[in-house]
Amino acid sequence: MTIHSMFLRPAGRAMIAVLVAAGCTAVCRAADEKPVKALLVIGGGYHDYAKQKEILTKGLSAGGKIEVTLAYDASKAEQHPNDVYKNPDWAKGFDVVIHDECTAGVTDLKLINDTILKPHRDGIPGVVLHCGMHCYRTDGWNTKGKGTPWMEFTGLQTTGHGQQIPIVLNFEKDNPITKGLSDWTTIKEELYNNFAGKLYDTAKPLAHGKQTTKTRAGEDRTDDYIVAWTNMYQGKTRVFCTTLGHNNETVEDPRYLQLVSNGILWAAGRTDVKTASSGATH
C-alpha cells in the first residue's frame, strides 16, 4: 500500500486533520504572543481627552497584549479633523484603529469616504468609543432609516443623549468579548440613544444600559438602549463599539478597560480575548 492510498482512507484523513490542527494551534499561539498594534485617534470637544489619552494608553497597554500609538488632536473644535488624516496612509502598519474623536462638525464626504473610512473598507478593523459614535454627521444622520456612511461603519444610528445619571449595565454572556464580565452600574454617565430603535442588520448587541429619569410630570421613565455591540462593516471588517466613556472615572474603571481591551483583541482577530475559551466569532 502506498502512502498516497493510505491517506485516502478515513484513518489517513483523520491523521491529516490532527496534523493541520496542531500546526494551526502553533501558528495562532505565536501570533497571539505579539501585541496588537493599535492606533488611538483621539481629540475634539466636550471631553477631557488630554487626560483620557493617557488613561487609555496606559490602561490598554497594561496587559502587554495591546501596543497603543497615539494620534492626539488638542483642538476643541468639533469641525477640526484629526491631523493624522492629512496622511492618506494614516492607518498603514496598524492591526486596529481606535476612534475616540468628537468631531460631529466634520462633514466633508470626500474626506470621510476617501480617507477616514477607506482603510476600514480595505479591511483594517475598528473600535469606536463614546463620542466617536456622534462623529461625521453628514446628511441623514437624524433621519430614521437613512443614517450616514459613518453610521454604516459603526452599525448604529444614534443622535444624542440625556442628562448624566448612573447607567445599569447588563452584558450578553454568549460572546467572547463579554463572556465572564459582570453586570455593573456606572457613575453618572451619558446614555446614548438608539435613534432608529435597533442596530443595523450587520451588528450584534453585547450590552444594554438602563437609565431612569423623571418626566416633566414627575413620573419615572426608564430608557433601555444598546451600549456595546459588534459590527461587520462591508461584510468583512470587524468593528467593536461602545457608547460608554464620557467621564474620566468611567474610562479608568478596570471593568471598562477590560471591555474595551476585549473588543480590541476581538476586532483584531485574536484568539486570546481574556474571557474567551476559544476563537472569537461575530
C-alpha positions in Angstrom: 0.0 0.0 0.0 1.4 3.4 -1.0 1.4 6.5 1.3 -0.9 8.1 -1.2 -3.6 5.4 -0.9 -3.3 5.3 2.9 -4.3 8.9 3.2 -7.3 8.4 1.0 -8.7 6.2 3.8 -10.6 7.6 6.8 -7.8 6.9 9.2 -5.4 8.8 6.9 -7.7 11.7 6.5 -8.1 11.9 10.3 -4.3 12.0 10.7 -4.1 14.9 8.3 -6.8 16.8 10.3 -4.8 16.3 13.5 -1.6 17.5 12.0 -3.2 20.5 10.4 -5.0 21.4 13.7 -1.7 21.1 15.6 0.1 23.3 13.1 -2.7 25.9 13.2 -2.6 25.9 17.0 1.1 26.6 17.0 0.7 29.4 14.4 -2.2 31.0 16.3 -0.3 30.8 19.6 2.7 32.5 18.0 0.5 35.3 16.6 -1.2 35.8 20.0 2.2 36.4 21.6 2.7 39.6 19.6 0.9 42.7 20.9 -1.8 44.1 18.7 -0.7 47.4 17.2 -3.5 49.9 17.8 -3.7 53.5 16.7 -5.7 55.6 19.1 -7.2 58.6 17.2 -8.4 60.9 19.9 -9.4 64.5 20.5 -12.2 67.1 20.0 -14.7 68.9 22.1 -16.8 68.2 25.2 -14.4 65.7 26.8 -11.2 65.6 28.8 -9.2 64.0 26.1 -5.9 65.4 27.4 -6.3 63.0 30.4 -8.2 60.3 28.7 -5.5 59.7 26.1 -3.1 58.9 29.0 -5.7 56.7 30.8 -6.4 54.7 27.7 -2.8 54.4 26.5 -1.7 53.2 30.0 -4.8 51.0 30.7 -5.0 49.3 27.4 -1.3 48.6 27.2 -1.1 47.2 30.8 -1.7 43.6 29.9 1.0 43.5 27.3 -1.4 42.4 24.6 -2.0 45.8 23.1 0.6 48.3 21.9 -1.0 51.8 21.6 0.2 54.6 19.3 -1.3 58.0 19.9 -2.8 60.4 17.4 -4.0 63.2 19.6 -5.7 66.4 18.4 -5.6 69.1 21.1 -8.2 71.2 19.2 -11.5 71.5 20.9 -13.3 72.5 17.7 -15.7 69.8 16.5 -15.2 71.0 12.9 -11.5 70.1 13.1 -10.5 66.7 11.8 -7.6 65.0 13.5 -4.3 65.9 11.8 -3.5 62.2 11.3 -5.9 62.2 8.4 -3.6 64.5 6.4 -1.7 61.4 5.6 -3.5 59.2 3.1 -1.7 56.2 4.5 -2.6 57.1 8.1 -3.6 53.6 9.2 -0.8 51.7 7.4 1.0 49.3 9.7 -1.6 49.0 12.4 -3.7 46.0 13.3 -6.7 48.0 14.5 -7.7 51.7 14.8 -9.5 53.1 17.9 -11.7 56.0 17.1 -12.2 58.2 20.1 -12.7 61.6 18.5 -15.6 64.0 18.9 -15.9 65.8 15.6 -19.6 66.0 14.6 -18.9 69.1 12.6 -16.6 67.4 10.1 -18.9 66.8 7.2 -16.6 66.7 4.2 -17.9 63.5 2.5 -14.7 63.1 0.4 -12.5 63.2 3.5 -14.9 60.8 5.3 -15.2 58.3 2.5 -11.8 58.5 0.7 -9.6 59.0 3.8 -11.2 58.1 7.1 -13.3 55.1 6.0 -11.1 53.8 3.2 -8.7 51.7 5.4 -11.7 50.1 7.1 -13.3 49.3 3.8 -10.0 47.7 2.9 -10.2 45.5 6.0 -8.4 47.3 8.9 -10.6 46.6 12.0 -12.0 49.4 14.0 -13.0 50.2 17.6 -15.3 53.2 18.3 -15.7 54.8 21.7 -18.3 57.1 23.1 -18.5 60.4 21.1 -16.9 58.6 18.2 -20.4 57.4 17.5 -21.6 61.0 17.0 -18.9 62.0 14.6 -19.1 62.9 10.9 -22.8 64.0 10.8 -23.4 64.2 7.1 -26.8 64.3 5.5 -29.2 61.7 7.0 -27.7 61.5 10.5 -31.0 62.4 12.1 -33.3 60.7 9.6 -34.7 57.3 10.6 -33.9 54.6 8.1 -31.2 56.7 6.4 -28.2 57.3 8.5 -24.7 58.2 7.2 -21.6 56.5 5.8 -20.1 56.7 9.3 -23.1 55.1 10.9 -22.9 52.2 8.4 -19.3 51.7 9.8 -20.4 51.9 13.5 -23.6 49.8 13.0 -25.8 52.1 15.0 -27.8 55.3 14.3 -27.5 57.5 17.5 -28.2 61.2 17.6 -28.0 62.4 21.2 -28.2 61.6 24.9 -29.9 62.8 28.0 -28.6 64.0 31.4 -25.8 62.3 33.3 -27.3 59.6 35.5 -25.9 56.2 36.5 -26.4 53.5 33.9 -27.3 50.0 34.9 -25.3 47.7 32.5 -26.4 44.1 31.5 -24.0 42.1 29.3 -24.7 39.3 26.9 -22.9 36.2 28.2 -22.5 34.2 24.9 -19.9 36.4 23.2 -16.2 36.1 23.8 -15.9 39.8 24.3 -18.3 39.9 27.2 -18.3 36.3 28.4 -17.4 36.3 32.1 -17.9 40.1 32.5 -20.1 41.0 35.5 -23.0 43.4 35.2 -22.4 46.7 36.9 -23.7 50.2 37.4 -21.7 53.2 36.2 -21.2 56.6 37.9 -23.2 59.4 36.4 -22.8 58.9 32.6 -24.4 59.7 29.3 -26.8 57.1 27.8 -26.7 57.5 24.0 -30.0 56.9 22.3 -30.7 54.2 19.7 -32.4 56.6 17.3 -33.7 54.1 14.8 -34.8 51.7 17.6 -32.3 49.0 16.6 -28.8 48.2 15.4 -28.0 47.8 11.7 -28.6 44.3 10.4 -24.8 43.8 10.2 -24.5 44.4 14.0 -25.0 42.3 17.1 -25.6 43.6 20.7 -23.2 43.0 23.6 -24.7 45.1 26.4 -27.8 47.1 27.3 -27.8 50.1 29.5 -30.8 51.3 31.5 -31.3 54.7 33.0 -34.3 56.0 35.0 -35.2 59.7 34.8 -38.1 61.9 35.8 -40.5 63.2 33.2 -41.8 66.8 33.4 -44.9 65.3 35.1 -42.7 63.8 37.8 -43.1 60.2 36.7 -40.3 57.7 36.3 -39.1 57.0 32.8 -36.7 54.2 32.0 -34.7 54.2 28.8 -33.2 50.9 27.7 -30.5 51.2 24.9 -27.8 49.1 23.5 -24.5 50.4 24.7 -22.0 47.9 23.3 -22.0 45.9 20.2 -20.1 44.4 17.2 -20.5 45.3 13.6 -19.3 43.6 10.4 -18.6 46.5 8.1 -18.7 45.9 4.3 -19.2 42.2 5.1 -15.5 41.7 6.1 -14.3 44.3 8.6 -14.7 43.7 12.3 -15.8 46.7 14.4 -16.3 46.9 18.2 -18.3 49.8 19.6 -19.4 51.2 23.0 -21.2 54.4 23.7 -19.9 54.4 27.3 -16.9 56.5 28.4 -17.8 60.2 28.9 -16.1 60.8 32.3 -12.6 60.0 33.3 -13.7 57.9 36.2 -15.5 55.6 33.9 -12.7 55.4 31.4 -10.2 54.5 34.1 -12.5 51.9 35.6 -10.9 48.4 35.2 -14.2 47.0 34.1 -14.4 49.5 31.3 -10.8 49.0 30.3 -11.4 45.2 30.2 -14.4 45.6 28.0 -12.5 47.8 25.5 -9.4 45.6 25.6 -11.5 42.5 24.8 -13.2 44.5 22.0 -9.8 45.4 20.5 -8.5 41.9 20.6 -11.7 40.6 19.1 -11.6 43.2 16.3 -8.0 42.3 15.5 -9.0 38.6 15.2 -7.0 37.5 18.2 -7.9 34.2 19.9 -6.6 35.3 23.3 -9.5 37.5 24.4 -9.3 37.1 28.2 -12.8 35.9 28.7 -12.9 33.6 25.6 -12.4 29.9 25.8 -12.0 29.6 22.1 -11.6 31.7 19.0 -13.8 34.8 18.8 -16.7 34.8 16.3 -19.1 37.6 15.3 
